[in-house]
Amino acid sequence: MKLGLIGAGNMASALARGIGEPSLVADIDREKAARLAQELGGEPVESNAELAERADAIVLCHKPKQLEEVAREVDGRAKVVVSILAAVTTDRLEAAYPGTPVYRFIPNLPAEVGRGVMCYTPGARAAEGPEREILELFGRAGTIITLDDEVLIEPAMAIMSCSPAFIALVAEAFADAGAAHGLAADLGVRMVVETMAGTAAYLAEHGYDTETLRARVATPGGATERGLIQLEERGLPEACRAAVDAVVEMARQ
Ligand SMILES: NC(=O)c1ccc[n+]([C@@H]2O[C@H](COP(=O)([O-])OP(=O)(O)OC[C@H]3O[C@@H](n4cnc5c(N)ncnc54)[C@H](OP(=O)(O)O)[C@@H]3O)[C@@H](O)[C@H]2O)c1
């Protein structure tokens, strides 16, 4: 299946690298499109209209506010529409691309290394189009989680799509704390990031049971328990809740 990416920015690049298909690419910035197309072994295309004409499925990777403008340019040529636009519902996508099968994903940046999480909601006509093939292609970039109710996509976006940035901030904060005790900053970041990767792998192997992991590391009265008490008392859970609330509120405006 020939994919046509509309927008060659950060997320399009990460996703396309994870999928690894020689795709067609269009972007307002033609050099950007050319660079990504070359990297993918694909082809840059001059206009969104030409891209839609030639692609089996277009992938909307522009900014959400450009939905109508891009749909006007495509002007009924798209056979299949895949969207990664935040805060744009399948209803809105179907209104912009009437009669076309629509597939909505919210991906995250680790898709680039094949370890993404992609939350998925099918549009009303999904079964009429190449749903299985689309899921196979996007599944190459990581784990697909299908949401039964599209209303859950905003909280999902907060904890899987925005959260690589949140988790990076946590890594920085721990590295800074180590640096305050003399650990070199680059060494600290490496220690934390490798520990995150190891913790993630361990949790996946053990049924994502975070509570048991905590109990195994934190013996009662020990040093880890003292650290955990500080994190809880100083508001880590409330800070996470506030971050998710802020994302959901903005995405639903
Ligand atoms: N970044 C993430 O982690 C993430 C995660 C999940 C979903 N998303 C979604 O992914 C989409 C892209 O986000 P991003 O972070 O990759 O943004 P980005 O880096 O700004 O990429 C968007 C690209 O689309 C181009 N563009 C604008 N108008 C266009 C048009 N009419 N035709 C073709 N290309 C056009 C932009 O060009 P200019 O820069 O010249 O305007 C830019 O290169 C957004 O809808 C966002 O909601 C992003």
The ligand as an SDF file (V2000), in Angstrom:
LIG
                    3D

 48 52  0  0  0  0  0  0  0  0999 V2000
    4.5670   15.7110   17.9660 N   0  0  0  0  0  0  0  0  0  0  0  0
    3.9360   14.7090   18.5760 C   0  0  0  0  0  0  0  0  0  0  0  0
    4.4680   14.0610   19.4870 O   0  0  0  0  0  0  0  0  0  0  0  0
    2.5310   14.3230   18.1440 C   0  0  0  0  0  0  0  0  0  0  0  0
    1.9020   13.2420   18.7550 C   0  0  0  0  0  0  0  0  0  0  0  0
    0.6120   12.8640   18.3350 C   0  0  0  0  0  0  0  0  0  0  0  0
   -0.0190   13.5600   17.3110 C   0  0  0  0  0  0  0  0  0  0  0  0
    0.6170   14.6220   16.7370 N   0  0  0  0  0  0  0  0  0  0  0  0
   -0.0740   15.3260   15.6500 C   0  0  0  0  0  0  0  0  0  0  0  0
    0.7670   15.2700   14.5220 O   0  0  0  0  0  0  0  0  0  0  0  0
    0.5430   16.4300   13.7080 C   0  0  0  0  0  0  0  0  0  0  0  0
    1.8830   17.0320   13.3280 C   0  0  0  0  0  0  0  0  0  0  0  0
    2.5580   17.4130   14.5220 O   0  0  0  0  0  0  0  0  0  0  0  0
    4.1110   17.7180   14.5010 P   0  0  0  0  0  0  0  0  0  0  0  0
    4.5370   17.8350   15.9100 O   0  0  0  0  0  0  0  0  0  0  0  0
    4.7960   16.7510   13.6110 O   0  0  0  0  0  0  0  0  0  0  0  0
    4.0770   19.1800   13.8200 O   0  0  0  0  0  0  0  0  0  0  0  0
    5.1200   19.8250   12.8020 P   0  0  0  0  0  0  0  0  0  0  0  0
    6.4890   19.3320   13.1040 O   0  0  0  0  0  0  0  0  0  0  0  0
    4.8470   21.2970   12.8160 O   0  0  0  0  0  0  0  0  0  0  0  0
    4.6700   19.2110   11.3800 O   0  0  0  0  0  0  0  0  0  0  0  0
    3.5840   19.6610   10.6290 C   0  0  0  0  0  0  0  0  0  0  0  0
    4.0760   19.8500    9.2120 C   0  0  0  0  0  0  0  0  0  0  0  0
    2.9640   20.0760    8.3190 O   0  0  0  0  0  0  0  0  0  0  0  0
    3.3330   21.1080    7.4190 C   0  0  0  0  0  0  0  0  0  0  0  0
    2.1560   21.7150    6.8160 N   0  0  0  0  0  0  0  0  0  0  0  0
    1.4390   22.7790    7.2380 C   0  0  0  0  0  0  0  0  0  0  0  0
    0.4190   23.0380    6.4020 N   0  0  0  0  0  0  0  0  0  0  0  0
    0.4840   22.1180    5.4060 C   0  0  0  0  0  0  0  0  0  0  0  0
   -0.2680   21.8890    4.2420 C   0  0  0  0  0  0  0  0  0  0  0  0
   -1.3340   22.6500    3.9140 N   0  0  0  0  0  0  0  0  0  0  0  0
    0.0980   20.8720    3.4330 N   0  0  0  0  0  0  0  0  0  0  0  0
    1.1680   20.0780    3.7430 C   0  0  0  0  0  0  0  0  0  0  0  0
    1.9230   20.2700    4.8450 N   0  0  0  0  0  0  0  0  0  0  0  0
    1.5840   21.2850    5.6660 C   0  0  0  0  0  0  0  0  0  0  0  0
    4.1070   22.0500    8.3140 C   0  0  0  0  0  0  0  0  0  0  0  0
    4.8200   23.0070    7.5660 O   0  0  0  0  0  0  0  0  0  0  0  0
    5.1390   24.4360    8.2960 P   0  0  0  0  0  0  0  0  0  0  0  0
    6.0070   24.1030    9.4680 O   0  0  0  0  0  0  0  0  0  0  0  0
    5.7970   25.2070    7.2260 O   0  0  0  0  0  0  0  0  0  0  0  0
    3.7840   24.9850    8.7130 O   0  0  0  0  0  0  0  0  0  0  0  0
    4.9970   21.0510    9.0560 C   0  0  0  0  0  0  0  0  0  0  0  0
    6.1370   20.6880    8.3170 O   0  0  0  0  0  0  0  0  0  0  0  0
   -0.3430   17.3790   14.5010 C   0  0  0  0  0  0  0  0  0  0  0  0
   -1.6470   17.3550   13.9830 O   0  0  0  0  0  0  0  0  0  0  0  0
   -0.3210   16.8170   15.9070 C   0  0  0  0  0  0  0  0  0  0  0  0
   -1.5620   17.0080   16.5450 O   0  0  0  0  0  0  0  0  0  0  0  0
    1.8760   15.0210   17.1110 C   0  0  0  0  0  0  0  0  0  0  0  0
  1  2  1  0
  2  3  2  0
  2  4  1  0
  4  5  1  0
  4 48  2  0
  5  6  2  0
  6  7  1  0
  7  8  2  0
  8  9  1  0
  8 48  1  0
  9 10  1  0
  9 46  1  0
 10 11  1  0
 11 12  1  0
 11 44  1  0
 12 13  1  0
 13 14  1  0
 14 15  2  0
 14 16  1  0
 14 17  1  0
 17 18  1  0
 18 19  2  0
 18 20  1  0
 18 21  1  0
 21 22  1  0
 22 23  1  0
 23 24  1  0
 23 42  1  0
 24 25  1  0
 25 26  1  0
 25 36  1  0
 26 27  1  0
 26 35  1  0
 27 28  2  0
 28 29  1  0
 29 30  1  0
 29 35  2  0
 30 31  1  0
 30 32  2  0
 32 33  1  0
 33 34  2  0
 34 35  1  0
 36 37  1  0
 36 42  1  0
 37 38  1  0
 38 39  2  0
 38 40  1  0
 38 41  1  0
 42 43  1  0
 44 45  1  0
 44 46  1  0
 46 47  1  0
M  CHG  2   8   1  16  -1
M  END
$$$$
